[in-house]
Amino acid sequence: MLKRIVVGVCGVSLVGLGLFSLYAWNPSIDPVNPSLTKDYSPEVIAQGKMLASAGYCSTCHTPPGGEEYAGNYEMHTEFGTIYSSNITPDAKTGIGSWSEEAFMRAMRTGVSRDGHHLLPAFPYEHFNKMSDQDINAIYAYIMTSIPGVEQVKKENGIPFPLNIRALQAGWKLLFADTEPFVEDSAQSEQWNRGAYLAEGVAHCGACHTPRNALGGEKYDEMYQGAAIDGWIAPSLTDTSTSPIPWRAQDFYEYLTTGNSRYHGSAAGPMAPVMHKGLSALPESDIEAISVYFAAKNGTDQNIDPSTSEALKSAIAAQHEQADLRINEGARLYATTCQACHYSSETVVKGRPLITLGSSTHLDEPNNLVNIMLDGVRSDQGIHGVVMPGFREALSDQDIASIAAYLRQAAGEESWPKLLEQVGDIRNQPRFEH
């Protein structure tokens, strides 16, 4: 009897393995001669350039100081280190031998020209929502305008068995949203344009949506915030902890300048999203994205932040100075930060009122601590406006004291184990964006 059970289980397992292998297998697509790539109109190439920028292709496929689009940008994940691919039109190490068909399959299903599955660090489940026309425009731009660079991709540091590419087929079956974009007839044309861009080429959910234990996006918590590269991508929905709600004009201001007067400046992974990515889109597209996220945020567009109780309380809190002789955080803030971040009656653009800013109200201190440690460069936030970093000038205890003081002044509960968190954030890998 036991023998029959064992044989039966083995038989079912073999059949299941065979069926999964058939499901996971993808044929190779014949290579093409790069020199025979068809001619594309200047308009199509320009469209592709704009979309490649909006999709941050260069950001993820170019390491610091490396050749553009040549790959080996280092990404640290919970499953190991991943290096991006060479997507220049080099026939040997890049995608120069890829046809439009092969490029389309990779963008829509995450399968390479030779048939192997791509890791979901490549956001194909978002690019899948793009139109054929837009995907082909990106292909045209890369093949005609990017110099080919011969550079071999580094080996990923993903342990066995997670490095078995065929297993990605199972991951896709369980977690990947491969449905095409469908317009919502109940929404405006502008809202639908914003949704198409945000859910597709801009793949905002890839950073702002929480993920499960196996790295799949939790679609029922779409845009509700997630950890990314040592930072927190905050919620873009009505679950946002920002004391002043994000209106469409606040999103627009932030996405076009890198700063929102009532929410703070962009740094870390978000900085290149604006300055190297969305800045290529026409103004009408940024407005559409802003309208889309304002709707997700559920914000009354008629509110006036300048008269809000949150703003009044934040400004008033500055005048209630703690005893600097006994409150170390208040003393350090007064001597290190307050000269730039003090607001008498109105908030000065580019010099956010920190107790009002989004980073002080998040459930984790990462963003506030990262900015205190490394500051804001001239290519982040508002162009040309900088904040010095205090990594070498302030100790972990100093940073924790300032953060605790600001958190208390903002009317929030203390972050638990803050000193320990500051040390962890200081010692985490420093990502170049």
N, C-alpha and C positions, 0 to 999 in steps of 0.2 A: 504493500500500500504506500509506504513512504517513498519507495523507488518510483512509483507512478507519479506521485506528487512532485518529486524533484525533477523528473523528466518533463512533466507537464509545465512546470514553472520555467525550466530552461527553454523549452520549446516556445512558449509564449514570449519569453524575453528575446529570443533570437528573432522571432517574427516581428516583435515591436522594434527591435534595433534595425532590422532590415527596412521596415516601413519608414522609420525616422530618417535613415540614411537616404532613402529615396526623396523624402520631403526636403532634407537639408541640402541635397545636391543641386548645383546649378551649373549649366554648361558654360564653357569658355566661349567668349565672343571673339571672332577672328580679329587680329590686329589690322590696323590700317597704316598706310604710308603717310607720315606727317606732311610730307611735301605735296601730297595730293588732296589735302584738306580744302574743301570748297571755299569759294570766295563768299565773304559776308559783307553786307552793306555797312557803311560807317554808323548808321543809326542802330543797327543790331549790336555792333561791337560796343557802342557807347552805352546802350541799355545793359549789356552784360557787365561792363565795368562798374556801373552804378549798383547793380544787384550784387556783384561780388563784394563790393565794399559794404553794402548793407548786411550781407551775410557773414561779415568778418572773416572772409576766407584767408586774407593775408595775415590777420592777427593770429589765427590758430595754425597756420601752415608756415610761419616764419619765426625762427628762434631769435632771441636778442642778438643783434649783430650779424645775423645770417642772411643768406640770399632769399629774396622774396619768393614765397610760394614753394620753396625747395624742401619744406618739411623739417622734421626733427625738433619741432616745438615740444617741450617736455610738459606733460600733464600728469599730475599726481592724483590718483583716485584711491578709493578704499580697496580696490582690487589690484593695485600695483601701478607702476609707471607706464604711461603710454606715450609714444612719440608719433607725431602727426606725419602723414605721408607726403611725399614729393608730388605736387600736382602741377609742376611746370611741364611744358610740352617736350621734355626730353624723352626720346623713345626708349632709352635703356632703363632709366631709373624713375622716370616720371610717368605722365599719362599721354605722351606724344603718340603712342600707337593705339590709343583709345578712339573708337568711333563715337558718333553722337549717341548711338544705341547703347554702347557700354557706359557712357557717362550718365545717360538718363537712368539706366538700371541702378547704378550706384547711388544716385541722388534719390531715387524713389524707394529702393528696397535694401540698400546697404550691402550690395554684392559687387565685388571687384570684377574687372574685365575677365580675369582668369577663373572666376567662379567662386572664390573664397569669400566668406562673410566678413564684412567690416565690423569693427567694434562700435558700440553705440556712443562712444565719445564723438563720433561723426554723427551729427543730428539729422540723419536721413528721414526720420519719421516727421520732422518739421519740413525739410526740403520737399518731401513728398507732396506737400500741399501747394507747391508752386505749379504754375501752368507749364505745359510743354514749351511754350514760346519763351518764357523767362528762363527755364533751365537751359534751353539751347542757346540763349543769348550769352549766358555765363560761359558755356563751352566755347562759343565763338570768340569771346574776349580772351580767354586763357590761351587758346590755340593760336591766336593771331597777334597778341599784344604782349604776352609774358615771355621773356627769354628762357630758353631751355637750360636747365642746370643739371649736370650729372652729379647726383648726390644720393648715395644709398641710404635707405631708411635704417635707423638704429633699431635693434631688437627691443621689443617691449619687455618690461619687467613684470610680467603677469605670471603667477605660479600655475603649475599644473593642478587640476585639469581645466582651470578657467581659460587657459591659452588655447584650448582646442576650438578652432573656429567653427566647426560644425555645430557645436553647442549653441552658438548664437542663433541658429534657426529656432531652437526651442525658446530662447529668450524672446525673440521677436514674436513668436506665437503667443506667448504669455503676456508680454508687456507693451509691445510697439503699437502705436496708433498709425495704421497705414491707410486710413480713410482719406480720400481727397478732400480739399477744402470745399465746403458748400456754403453759399451765401445764406444769410438769415433774412427772409423776406419781411420779417417784422421790424428790421432795423434799417437805418438810412444807408444810402450809397456810401457816404463818408465812413460810417461805422464799419461797413463790410470791407471797405478798402483797408482800414486800419487793422481789422481782424486778419485779413489775408496776409498783410505784411508781418504782423506780430506773431501769428501762429506759424507762418511759413518761413520766408527767407531770413527774417530777423531772429527767429527761434527764441523769443523772450522766455518761453516756458522752460527751456533747457537749463536756465540758471535760476529762475524765480519759482519753479514748481518743486515741492518736496519729492524725494525719491524713496522707494521702498528698500528693503535690505539687499535686494539684488540689482539695484540701480535703475529700476523702472520708474518713470514719472507717475505720481499719484494724480491721475486726471481729475478725480473728484475733489482735489485740493489745488486745482490749477491756479498758478500765480500767487500762491499764499506764502511764498518765501522759502528759501533754502540756503544751506551753506555752500560756498563755492570758493575754492582757492584761499581758504583761511579767512574769508569775509562772509558776511551775511547779505544775500540778495533779498531785500525786504519784500513783504507782501505788497502786491499791486491791487489788491481787492479791498473790500470793506472790512477785512480782518487786519488791515494796517494799524499799527500802534502809533502812528504819527498823530500828535495832538491837533494839528490842523489838517483837515482832509485835503487830498490832492484833487484839484480841479483840472479841467482840460488845459487851461492856460498855464497851470503850474507844471504839468507834464511837458507842455510845449517849451516853456522857458528852460526847464531842466535838460531836455533833449537837444536843444539848439545852442545853449550856452555852457552846459555842464554844471549849472547851479540853479537851485530854486531858493528864492529869498526866505521862504518859510520852512524849508526842509533840509538844506545843506548842499554840499558840493559833491561831485562825482570823483571817486578815486578808485584805486584797485582795479578789478576786472571791468568796472563800468565805464571807466574813463575812455578807453579806445572804442567802446560801443558808440559813443557820440562823436568823438573827434576823428576817428579813423573809419567809422562805419556809417551810422545814420546821417552824418553830415553830407553824404553824397546824394541823399534823396531830395527831391524837390520839397519845397515848403508845404505844399498841399498834402504830401504823404506824411510828414511829421504831424501836421494838424490832424490827419485821419487817425494815426496811432494814438495821439493824445485823447481824442474823442472816445476811442475804443476803451482805453484804460480808465478814463474818467467814469465811463458807464460801469466798468467792472468794479470801480471803487465806490459806486453808488453815491457820488458826491452831488450835492445841490450846487449847480453852477452859479447861482446868484448870491452865494455867501460872500462876504467881504472879510478876508482874513485879517485886515488891518484893525477891525473892530471886534475880533474874537476874544472871548474870555481867556483862551489859552495864551494868546499873545500878551494880553494885559498882565496876566499872572507871571509870565516868563520875564517881562521887563521889570515888573515890581520886585521879583525875587532878587534881582541884581542889587537893588537898593537896600536889601535886608542883609547887610554884610555880617557874616559870622565873625566871632571873635578870632582874629587872626593869630592871637597868642596861643590858642588851644586847639584850633581847627587847622590841622596841617594841610588838608586838601584845599581849603579856602585860601590859605596863605600862598600855597604854590600856584593856584589858579590866578590869584591877584597879581603875583609877580611875574608869571610866565605867559599867561593867556589873555587876561582881561583887557589889555590895552588895545588889542585888535577886535575882540569879540564883544565888547561892551556896546549896548544900544540904549540911547537915552529915551527916545520915544518911538522911533521906527527902526526896523531892521535894515541894516546897510547891505546891499547886494554884494556878495563875495566875502562878507564877513559875518557868517551866520551866528545867530544867537544860539549857543550850544545847547542850552536847556530846552530849547524849542525844537532843535534839529532831530531828524528821524533816528540818528545813530544812538542818541541818549535814551530813546524810548523802546529800543529793541529788547527782546528777551535775552540776548547775549551781548557782551561788551565788545565783540570783535572789531566792529567798524570804528568805534570811538578810539579804542586802544591802538589799532593799526595806524590811524591818522595821527595820533599823538606821537607814536614811535617814528613814523617815516614822513609825516607831513603831506603836503599836496604840492606836486611839481607844477611847473609852468605849462606842461602839456596835459594836465589834468584839470578838473574843475573849470573855472573861467580862464581862458588863455591869458597868460602873462601874470596872473595873480597866484602867488605862492604862499605856502605856510611852511616854516621850518620844521624839521623833524627833531624829536628830543630823545632819540634812541641812545645817544652817547651822553647826553646831559642829565637825564633823569633815570633814577633807579626804578626797579619794578614797584617798590613801595611808594615812590613818588607818583608814578603813573596811576597806581591803584588808588591812592589818596585823592588825586584830582578827579578820577572817574567816579569814585564814591561820592564826592562832594557834588559833582554835577548831577549825578543820578538822584541824589536826595533833593537838590534844588529844583529838579524837574518834577518833583512830586511822585517819583516812582519808588517801588521797593528796591532794596539793595540787591545787587547781583551777588549770588552766593559764591564763595570761594574765589573772590575777585583777584586777590594777590596771586593765587595759583594760576588763574586764567591768564593774567598778564604775563607771567613767566612762560606759559605755553605759547602764547601768541608771539612773544618776542623771539622764541626759539624755533618757530615753525619755518618751513622753507619759504624763502622770499621770492615771490613770483614776479617776473618782469612782464608788464602789460603795456 
